[in-house]
Amino acid sequence: MLHDRILVRAENDGERRSGAGIVIPATATMGRRLAWAEVVATGQHVRQVELGDRVLYDPEDKAEVELHAATYVVLRERDLHAVAAPRVEDGGTGLYL
């Protein structure tokens, strides 16, 4: 990856479950919704994200690429909304904005 680009593997975009266990099909229309993904590669100028972190991004602002029959998303670091990482100290949630 070059510069401030991040390569992520998007989590399943299929059906979801509500907190009560109700299955919500992938075809259900919803308002604008952010998505989680796992970081698999970073460019040399990325400062806040490391490999294996989970990141929150807007799926409407993405560029998809297929590598070895797997689909990935290329993002800029500034397009991320949040990072969930186990390295966060002070007993927090592991999520920082």
PLY file of the C-alpha trace (Angstrom):
ply
format ascii 1.0
element vertex 97
property float x
property float y
property float z
element edge 96
property int vertex1
property int vertex2
end_header
0.00 0.00 0.00
1.19 3.50 -0.73
1.09 6.71 1.32
-1.92 6.96 3.68
-3.90 4.08 2.14
-5.30 1.18 4.15
-6.41 -2.20 2.80
-9.25 -3.74 4.82
-11.30 -6.93 4.69
-14.95 -5.97 5.12
-17.00 -7.95 7.60
-20.02 -9.88 6.38
-22.53 -7.59 4.66
-25.22 -10.28 4.68
-28.07 -10.66 7.10
-27.78 -9.28 10.62
-29.43 -9.98 13.95
-31.01 -7.39 16.19
-30.29 -7.27 19.92
-33.46 -9.32 20.48
-32.35 -12.00 17.99
-34.57 -10.99 15.08
-32.95 -11.75 11.70
-32.70 -8.69 9.43
-32.15 -9.70 5.78
-29.42 -8.10 3.69
-32.08 -6.70 1.35
-33.73 -4.63 4.11
-33.35 -0.92 3.39
-31.84 1.21 6.10
-30.53 4.72 6.37
-26.87 5.50 6.07
-24.97 2.91 8.10
-21.25 2.62 8.86
-19.47 -0.73 8.56
-16.64 -2.51 10.40
-13.60 -4.04 8.69
-10.25 -5.59 9.64
-6.99 -3.91 8.56
-4.81 -6.25 6.47
-2.23 -3.78 5.05
-1.18 -0.16 5.55
0.88 2.41 3.66
4.06 3.94 5.05
2.38 7.20 6.13
-0.45 5.63 8.17
-0.04 6.67 11.83
-3.13 5.63 13.81
-3.87 2.14 12.51
-1.99 -1.16 12.73
-2.52 -4.57 11.16
-5.35 -6.49 12.79
-7.22 -3.41 14.05
-10.94 -3.12 13.39
-11.95 0.13 11.74
-15.30 1.84 11.19
-15.85 3.38 7.74
-18.62 4.56 5.42
-19.29 1.79 2.87
-20.57 4.34 0.34
-17.10 5.96 0.14
-15.10 2.88 -0.74
-13.02 1.44 -3.55
-13.18 -2.34 -3.80
-10.42 -4.53 -5.18
-10.27 -8.30 -5.69
-7.03 -10.11 -4.80
-6.66 -13.89 -4.97
-10.45 -14.37 -5.18
-11.07 -12.28 -2.03
-12.64 -8.82 -1.99
-10.95 -6.00 -0.08
-11.62 -2.29 0.35
-9.03 0.48 -0.10
-9.48 3.51 2.16
-7.56 6.62 3.16
-6.68 6.94 6.84
-8.67 10.17 7.05
-11.83 8.35 5.87
-11.95 6.21 9.03
-14.48 7.09 11.71
-13.14 4.92 14.56
-10.52 2.29 15.40
-11.02 -0.63 17.78
-7.68 -1.97 18.98
-6.61 -4.18 21.91
-3.48 -2.04 22.45
-5.47 0.83 24.00
-4.42 1.19 27.63
-6.16 2.66 30.71
-8.82 -0.05 30.91
-11.07 1.57 28.32
-13.29 -0.08 25.79
-10.56 -0.53 23.20
-12.36 1.92 20.95
-10.98 5.36 20.26
-12.16 8.07 17.92
0 1
1 2
2 3
3 4
4 5
5 6
6 7
7 8
8 9
9 10
10 11
11 12
12 13
13 14
14 15
15 16
16 17
17 18
18 19
19 20
20 21
21 22
22 23
23 24
24 25
25 26
26 27
27 28
28 29
29 30
30 31
31 32
32 33
33 34
34 35
35 36
36 37
37 38
38 39
39 40
40 41
41 42
42 43
43 44
44 45
45 46
46 47
47 48
48 49
49 50
50 51
51 52
52 53
53 54
54 55
55 56
56 57
57 58
58 59
59 60
60 61
61 62
62 63
63 64
64 65
65 66
66 67
67 68
68 69
69 70
70 71
71 72
72 73
73 74
74 75
75 76
76 77
77 78
78 79
79 80
80 81
81 82
82 83
83 84
84 85
85 86
86 87
87 88
88 89
89 90
90 91
91 92
92 93
93 94
94 95
95 96
